[in-house]
Amino acid sequence: MVSVIPLRGPLLAAAMAALPGAAFAGDLPGQDRTAGKVRQCTSTGAGFYLVPGTDTCLRLGGYVWAEGYYNSYTDYPPADDETYSIATYGLVMDARDTTEYGTLRSYTELRLQYRGAAEWGSGPPATAVDIWDAHVEFAGFTVGKTQSMFDFYANQNVLGTDPATIGDQQQIMLGAYRWDLSHGWTATVSLEDSSQRAAGVGMAYPHSGTSLVQQSDVPDLVAAIGPTGDWGQFQLSGALHQIRVGATAVDGTPVAGGVSDEWGYAVQAGIMFNLPALGSGDTLYLQTAYSDGATSYLGLIDPSGSFAPPDAYLGADGSLSRVTGWNLTAQLLHNWNDEWQGTLFGGYARVDMNDATAALGYGAASGINYNVGGNIVWSPLPAFSLILQYDYNVTEAQGRMNRGAALPGATQQAQQLLLMAQRLF
């Protein structure tokens, strides 16, 4: 069912002007004078309007973020505190058509961004265009760039462009299919871009003079299952990840073993509880993950570039020893009233190299990474918020190491403070 309402807002007016056949003031007599109005798609949801001449219901929206960061991430070890700023304009377009196979949906989120510095506060000012999300949903299928089907908690209610929090949050190219089961259960299988999940392979002996080439060409296989109800949501996720690397010596000759193959994997369990007794809209997230040769699924924080454990280490005989790790993350959201909201969050992760030669060469057999933080959000208007967020992050490895290897040789302790204004429309 549709109802006719006047065209409102410059964004919708611009969109209408770009549509073929749209009629406005000054049209010749006899031309369609109703095209200057759009019909609302009440059955699709609030904010959707029928594109003239089609059966497509379109919602246009977006946001503006203004962020200021104070942090001590830039140097290793940090010598100076750094400040930088980010300005972001986000445009969201959600188009839906009703078909005999269900809803055909195309969703796009485009970010136009100015950065006073690169992530963690280094480099000159720059502008960027980021296609954050662009995917199509139809008859259970999802194809395009969107959030990984492995993700669950994904830093919910942790704000800002550069959050320094442990936990998987990956926008990735994928092709997925979802089954809607009974009693609120769903199951999803997804093929996802393995290049965005490759943490690399390191030489077990860091001064071997050998060059490694990552050659994984098989998508990661991801599966997820879980229920959703009035009480909250649960999800169990799993991923299979190929580790495939070729090694050559400095003179270009192949190393013994040639191309080495292994399969790594990751599993994750997450649960979200709705807490109406504590406050309207309050939630609690708890999540844990384990990886074996699939390190990126742990969502480690790597501000210095030194805490970068790979998927595996390559030995002199061409064998691969997989890196293992696990994490725990938690987050509590509390709404004090209609204007004030607060969040507490934290995470802990550990990785083990599982290779005696690598442990000797790099001077560390394991590393840990943890963070704690929180934010306060004041929303004097429904579509406008001011945010203050703080995060403290630690990375460390046991023992002494050679500089430039894959785990830090000393404890890094860093802080991040975010001041942010957010306007939604």
N, C-alpha and C positions, 0 to 999 in steps of 0.2 A: 504494500500500500504506500502511496506517495502523497505528499501535500506540497503545494506551491508556496514558496517563500521568496521575498526579494533577495537579490544577490547582495551579500555583505562581505566587506573585507577586501583589501587590495590584492591579497594573494589569490583569492578565488576569482577576482575580476581579471587578473592577468592570465590565469588558467583558461577562463572563458574566452578571452580575446584570442588565444592561440588555437582555439577549436574551430575547425572548418564549419562554415554555415552559421556561425553565431551572428545574431542581428542586434544592432544597437541604435541609438538615436541618430537620425540622419539617413536611415535606410530609405530606399525608394518606396513609394506607396505600393501596397499589396504584398510587401515582404513580411516574413514572420516577425512580429514584434514581441513574441513571448520568449524568444531565445535569450533575452537579457535577464531572465529569471531561471533559477534552477530548481529542480524537484528533489526534495529530501527523500532518502532511502530509509524510511523508518524501520523496515524489517531487518536491515543490515546492522544498524547501530547508530548511536549519536554521532553527528559530524559527517556522515556520508551523504553525498549528493549525486544524482544521476547525471552522467556526462551526456549532453544533448546529442541525439542521433545514435546512441548506443544503449546497451543494457548494463553498462558498467557503473557500479557505485564507487565513487572515489572520495577518499578522505585526505585532505591536505593539512599538515601540521608541522610542528618543529619546535626548536628551542634555541636559546642563546645562553652560552656559558661565558662568564668572565672569571678566570682563576688566577690567583697569585700564590706562588709557592716559596716557602723558605725551607731549605734542606741542607744536609751535610753529606750528600751522596757523591758529589762530583769527583773528588780526588780519592786515591787509594794509596796510603791512608789519607783520610780527609784532612786538608790543611786549612781550608776556608769554607765558611758557610756561604751558600749560594742562594740567590733569589732569582726567580724568573716568572713570566706570566704567559697565559694562554687565552686566546679568544676564539670561541667556536660558534659557528652558525650551523645548526642541523636542520635539514629538510626531510620530512617524512611523507611518503606517498603510499597509500594503501588502497589498491584497486581490487574490487571483487565482482564476480559474475555468478549468478545462480544457474547451474546446469543440471541435467538429469543425473550426473555423476557426483553431485555435490557442489560445493563452492570452489570456483577457480579464483585463486588469490595471487596477486603479485605485490610484493612489499619491497620498498626501497628506502634506505636511510643514508643520506649523503651528508658528509661533514666538510665544511669549509673552515679551515683553521689557520690562525696566526699563532706562531710560537716565538716567545722571546728567546728561547733556547731549546735545544733538544732535550729529550727525556733525561731526568736527573740533573739538569742544569749545566749543559756544556754546548758549545757551538754557537754560531751567529743566529740572529733572528731569521725566521723563514716562514713561508706560507705553504700550505699543503691542501690537497683535495683527497679525501678518504671516502671510498665507497664502503661504508661500515657494514651495510647489509643490502643484499639484492638477491631475492630468491622468489621462486614460484611454488605454490602449494596447489595440488590437484589430486583428488581421488586417493588420498592417503600418501601421495608422493610429495617430497620436498627436494627441490633442486636449486642450487645456487650457492651464494656466499651467505652464511648465517652462523649462529652460534653452534658449536660442536654438540652433537647429540650425547656425547660423554658427559658434558657439564651438568651440574645441578645447582649447587650454591652459587658459584660463579660471581662471587663478590657482591651479592645483593646488598643494596643500601650502603655500600662503600662508594663514595662519590669522587668525582674528578677524573681527568683524563689520564693521570699518571698514578694510579693507586699502588701503594707498596705493600700489597697483601698477598699471602700465600694462598694458593688454590687455583685450580684450572679455570680459565676464562678465555676461550679461543674462538675468534671469528674465523671461519674456514670454509673453503669450497667443499661441497658435499652433495651426495645424492642419497636420499633416505626414503624409507617406507615405514609408515606407522599403522599399527593395528589397534583399533578401539575394542577392548575386551569388556567383559561384564564387570559390574560393581566398581566402576571407576578406574579399572586397570587399563594400561596401555603398554604396548611393546613396540620398539623401534629398532630397525637395522639400518646401518648407514655405512657408505663408502666415503672416506674423507681423505683429503689431500695429505699424503705422507710427507711431502717436502716441508710443510709448515710444522710438522711434528718431529723432524729429525734433529736430535740434539748432537749429532755427530759421533765420530769414532776417534779415540785418541790412541797414540802409540803407547804401549806399556812402558817402553823406555823413552822418555821425552827428548833425548838427544841422539836419536837414531839416524837423523838426516833423511827420514823416509817421508814421502808425500802421500797423503790419503785423499781419495776421491769418493765422496758419498754417491752411491749408485742405486739407491732404493727407488724402484719405479712401480711398486705395487701400492695401491691405496690402503690406508689403515681400515680395518674392519671393526666397526663400533656397534655395540648393541646395548640397549637400555630397556628396563622394565620396571613398572611400579604403579601403585595406586594413588589416586587423589580423592580426598573426601573433605567433609566439614572440619575434621580434626587437623588436616594438614596434607602433607605429601611425602612419599618415600620413593627413592629411585636407586636401583642397582645397575651400575654401568660396567662395561668391559670393553677392552680394545686389544686387537692384535696388530703389532707394528713390526714391519720388516727392517732388519739391519743388514745392509749390503754395502760393502766397501771394497775398493780396489787400492792396492798399494804399489808404489813405484819408488825406486831408489833415486838419489840425486841425479844420476846419469840417465834416468828414464827407464831403466830395466825393471821388470816386474819383481816384486819381493816374493819369496817362497810362499806358496799357497794361493797366489794370484788374487782372485775375487773371493771374499769370505762372506758367508750368509749365516744369519741367525734370525730367529723370530723372538721378539720381545712382546710383553703384554702389560696391561694395567687393569686393575679392578678398583671400583669405587662404590661406596655406599653412603647415601645422604638422606637425611630426614629433616623435614620442616614441620614444626608444631605451631598451629594457631593458638594464641593465648588470650582469649577474650576476657578471662578472669583478671588478667593483669592490666589490660587496656584494649580498647577497640583498635583492631588492626595490628596488634602486637604479634611478633613472630620470634621463634627460636630455630636457628639452623645448626645442625651438627653433621659433620662429614669427615670421612677418612678414606684414604686411597693408598694403594700399594702398587709399585711398578717394578718390573724386572726387564731391563733393556728397553724401557719406554719412558725415559726420564722427564720429558716435557709434560707428561700428564700429571706431574706433581705440582706444577705451577710455582716453582721456586722463584724467589726474588733475586735478581742479578744486577743490581745497580752499577757495580764497579766493573762488570765483565770478568771478574776473577772467580766468582762462584758459578762455574759452568760445567758441572759434571756431565760427561757424554752419555750416550746410550751403552757404549761398550768400549773396551780396550783391545787393541790388536797386538798379539804376541809375535815374537820373531818367527814362530813356526806357522803363522797365518791363522791361528785360532783366535776366536773372540771370547772375551770374558765379560759378561753382562753386568752393568751397574744396577744395583737394587736400591730401593728407597721407599719411604712411607711418609704420610703426613696426617695431621689432625687439624681441623678448622672448626671454628664456632663463631656464631654471631647472634646477638640479641637486639631486637628493635623494640623500642617502647615509645608510644605516643602519649605525651603528657597531657595534651589537650589538642584542640583543632589547629593550634598555631605552632606548638613546640613538639619536636621529635628528637629522640636520641638513640644512638646505636653504639654498641660495644662489639669489637671483633678481635680475633686473634688466630694465629696458626703456628704450627710447629712441624718441621720436616727434617728428615735425616736421610743421607745417602751413603752407601757403602761401595767402595771400588771393587772389592772381591778379586783383586789381582795382586799377588805379593810383589811382582816386579814393578807394577805401577805404583804401589804404595811406597816402595823403596825409592823409586825414581822421583816421584812428586813429593815425597816426605809426608804423606798423609794417607790413611786408609779409609777415612770417613769424614763427613762434614755435616754440620747442622745449620739450620736456618729457621729463625722464628721471628714473629712480629706480634705486637699488641697495639691497639689503637681505639679510637672512637670519634664520633662527631655529634654536633648539635646543629639542628636545622630549625630555623625560624621562618615560618610561612605566614606573613601578615595578610597576604592575598592568596587565593587558591592556586594561582598560576605563577607565583613569584616566591622565591626562597633565598635566604642568606644562610651560608653554611660555614662552620668552623670545624676542621677535622685535623686530628693529630695521629701520627703513627711512629712507632719506634721499632727498628729492625736490626737484627743481629745475624751475622754469618760468621762461622768459624770452623776451623779444622784442627785436629790434634797433630802436634809435631811440627818440625821445621820442614821447609820445602824450598825448591828452586823458584825464583821469581818468574812469573809468567806462566806457570803451570795452571792446571784446571781447578784447583781448590785453593782458597786463600790460606796463607801461612800464618796469619794472625787474626785475632778477632776484629771484625768490623762492626762498629756500633754507629748507627745513623738515625737521624730524626727527620721527619717531614711534617710541615705545618701548611695547611691549605686554607685559604680564604676564598670563598666562591659565591658569586651571585648567579642565580638560575631563573630564567624566564621561559615558561612554556606557552605555546599557543596552538 
